Amino acid sequence: YKIDKEKRNQAYQHNSLLVFFTGLSGSGKSTIANALEQKLFSNDIKTYVLDGDNVRKGLNKDLTFSPEDRSENIRRIGELANLFIDAGIVTLAAFVAPYLEDRSKIKQTVKANNYFEVFVNTSLEVCEQRDVKGLYKKARAGEIPNLTGISSPYEKPPNPDIEISEQNTIEESVEIIYNKIKNHLRF
């Protein structure tokens, strides 16, 4: 290819990277990712948000929520994020991604210097209270098998680059993440 990541980064006047949000369903991953995108976009940073709503409707619509398919879902997201990074885009990916091994593979795929893991550490109780999509209620009624946190495990990141607490507001969360990544965005 004649145009590489470095040329795109120079043209866009910022580096590209992946900010990967992980946590239980309802933890606030997509909400924070979208708020961070607004801040970055207002600072002329080229961005794109990937989450279950836009990825599972098309690219990964053939996958279930079995452990094997969850891993394949995350593998594909890692490959997609890698293409976005090559395209010069700051990619914000918000996924439960319950397994340490899968998140580690994404980091390997995009390279460690392009990867920031954000653990949105929200308790199961708070996630169930939020339960906007009614997933926890359905899982407790036996209607949804393999829901992370109920009938399927979530492996917490032992050393995330950034940890957001359920006590942090959306605005505080955005500032915490932005302050951590801002030096990696500019040349």
C-alpha positions as CSV (number, residue, x, y, z in Angstrom):
1,Y,0.0,0.0,0.0
2,K,1.2,3.5,-0.8
3,I,-0.3,5.3,2.1
4,D,0.5,3.9,5.5
5,K,-0.6,4.6,9.1
6,E,2.2,7.2,9.7
7,K,1.1,9.2,6.6
8,R,-2.5,9.1,7.7
9,N,-1.5,10.1,11.3
10,Q,0.5,13.0,9.9
11,A,-2.4,14.1,7.6
12,Y,-4.8,14.0,10.5
13,Q,-2.3,15.5,12.9
14,H,-2.8,12.9,15.6
15,N,-1.9,9.3,16.3
16,S,-4.4,6.5,16.0
17,L,-5.1,4.0,18.8
18,L,-7.6,1.8,20.4
19,V,-9.4,2.6,23.7
20,F,-11.0,-0.6,24.7
21,F,-13.8,-0.4,27.3
22,T,-14.6,-3.6,29.2
23,G,-17.1,-4.3,32.0
24,L,-20.5,-5.8,32.7
25,S,-23.5,-5.1,30.6
26,G,-25.0,-1.8,31.9
27,S,-21.7,-0.6,33.4
28,G,-21.6,2.5,31.3
29,K,-19.0,1.5,28.7
30,S,-20.9,2.8,25.6
31,T,-22.1,5.9,27.4
32,I,-18.6,6.8,28.4
33,A,-17.2,5.9,25.0
34,N,-19.7,8.1,23.2
35,A,-19.0,11.0,25.6
36,L,-15.3,10.6,25.1
37,E,-15.8,10.5,21.3
38,Q,-17.6,13.9,21.5
39,K,-14.7,15.4,23.4
40,L,-12.1,14.0,21.0
41,F,-14.2,15.0,17.9
42,S,-14.5,18.5,19.2
43,N,-10.6,18.6,19.4
44,D,-10.4,17.5,15.7
45,I,-9.5,13.9,16.5
46,K,-10.9,11.4,13.9
47,T,-12.9,8.8,15.9
48,Y,-15.2,5.9,15.6
49,V,-17.1,4.0,18.3
50,L,-17.6,0.2,18.0
51,D,-20.0,-1.5,20.4
52,G,-22.4,-4.4,20.4
53,D,-25.2,-2.4,18.8
54,N,-23.3,-1.7,15.6
55,V,-21.0,-4.7,15.4
56,R,-23.5,-7.5,16.2
57,K,-26.1,-6.1,13.6
58,G,-23.8,-6.8,10.7
59,L,-20.2,-8.0,11.0
60,N,-20.9,-10.4,13.8
61,K,-24.6,-11.2,13.3
62,D,-23.8,-14.9,12.8
63,L,-22.4,-15.2,16.3
64,T,-24.3,-16.3,19.5
65,F,-23.3,-15.7,23.1
66,S,-21.6,-19.0,23.7
67,P,-18.1,-18.8,25.1
68,E,-16.6,-19.8,21.7
69,D,-18.7,-17.2,19.8
70,R,-17.9,-14.5,22.4
71,S,-14.2,-15.1,21.8
72,E,-14.7,-15.0,18.0
73,N,-16.7,-11.8,18.4
74,I,-13.8,-10.2,20.3
75,R,-11.2,-11.5,17.8
76,R,-13.1,-9.9,14.9
77,I,-13.4,-6.7,16.8
78,G,-9.6,-6.7,17.4
79,E,-9.0,-7.2,13.6
80,L,-11.5,-4.4,12.8
81,A,-9.9,-2.1,15.3
82,N,-6.5,-2.8,13.8
83,L,-7.8,-1.7,10.4
84,F,-9.2,1.5,11.9
85,I,-5.9,2.2,13.6
86,D,-4.1,1.7,10.3
87,A,-6.7,4.1,8.8
88,G,-5.6,6.7,11.3
89,I,-8.7,6.6,13.5
90,V,-8.9,6.7,17.2
91,T,-11.2,3.7,17.9
92,L,-13.3,3.5,21.0
93,A,-14.6,-0.1,21.5
94,A,-17.1,-0.8,24.2
95,F,-17.6,-4.6,24.8
96,V,-18.2,-6.8,27.8
97,A,-15.3,-9.0,26.5
98,P,-15.5,-11.2,29.6
99,Y,-12.3,-13.2,29.1
100,L,-8.8,-12.1,29.9
101,E,-7.3,-14.1,27.1
102,D,-9.5,-12.5,24.5
103,R,-8.6,-9.0,25.6
104,S,-4.9,-10.0,25.6
105,K,-5.2,-11.1,22.0
106,I,-6.7,-7.8,21.0
107,K,-3.8,-6.0,22.6
108,Q,-1.4,-8.3,20.6
109,T,-3.3,-7.7,17.4
110,V,-3.2,-3.9,17.6
111,K,0.2,-3.8,19.4
112,A,0.6,-2.7,23.0
113,N,1.5,0.9,22.2
114,N,-1.8,1.3,20.4
115,Y,-4.0,-0.1,23.2
116,F,-5.5,1.4,26.3
117,E,-7.8,-0.9,28.3
118,V,-10.5,0.9,30.3
119,F,-12.2,-1.2,33.0
120,V,-15.6,0.3,33.8
121,N,-15.8,-1.2,37.3
122,T,-19.5,-1.2,38.0
123,S,-21.0,-3.7,40.5
124,L,-23.5,-6.3,39.3
125,E,-26.1,-4.7,41.6
126,V,-25.8,-1.3,39.9
127,C,-25.8,-2.9,36.5
128,E,-29.0,-4.7,37.3
129,Q,-30.6,-1.5,38.6
130,R,-29.8,0.2,35.3
131,D,-30.7,-2.8,33.1
132,V,-31.9,-0.6,30.3
133,K,-32.3,-3.5,27.9
134,G,-33.9,-5.9,30.5
135,L,-31.1,-8.5,30.0
136,Y,-30.5,-9.2,33.7
137,K,-34.3,-9.7,34.3
138,K,-34.5,-12.1,31.4
139,A,-31.4,-14.0,32.5
140,R,-32.7,-14.4,36.0
141,A,-35.9,-15.7,34.5
142,G,-34.0,-18.2,32.5
143,E,-34.8,-16.6,29.1
144,I,-31.2,-15.7,28.3
145,P,-28.4,-18.3,28.8
146,N,-24.8,-17.3,29.1
147,L,-25.3,-13.7,30.4
148,T,-22.1,-12.4,31.8
149,G,-22.3,-11.8,35.5
150,I,-25.3,-14.2,36.0
151,S,-24.7,-17.5,34.3
152,S,-21.4,-16.8,32.6
153,P,-18.2,-15.5,34.2
154,Y,-16.5,-12.1,33.9
155,E,-12.7,-12.1,34.4
156,K,-11.8,-8.6,35.7
157,P,-8.7,-7.0,34.3
158,P,-5.9,-7.4,36.8
159,N,-4.0,-4.3,35.5
160,P,-6.1,-2.1,33.3
161,D,-4.6,1.1,31.9
162,I,-7.5,3.0,33.3
163,E,-10.2,2.0,35.9
164,I,-13.4,3.9,36.1
165,S,-15.5,3.5,39.2
166,E,-19.3,3.5,39.4
167,Q,-18.9,6.6,41.6
168,N,-17.4,8.6,38.7
169,T,-19.7,10.7,36.7
170,I,-19.6,10.5,32.9
171,E,-17.8,13.8,32.8
172,E,-15.2,12.7,35.4
173,S,-14.8,9.4,33.5
174,V,-14.1,11.2,30.2
175,E,-11.6,13.5,31.8
176,I,-9.8,10.6,33.5
177,I,-9.5,8.7,30.2
178,Y,-8.6,11.8,28.1
179,N,-5.9,12.8,30.5
180,K,-4.4,9.3,30.2
181,I,-4.4,9.2,26.4
182,K,-3.9,12.8,25.4
183,N,-0.1,12.6,25.3
184,H,-0.4,9.5,23.0
185,L,-2.6,11.3,20.5
186,R,-0.3,14.1,19.5
187,F,3.1,13.8,17.8
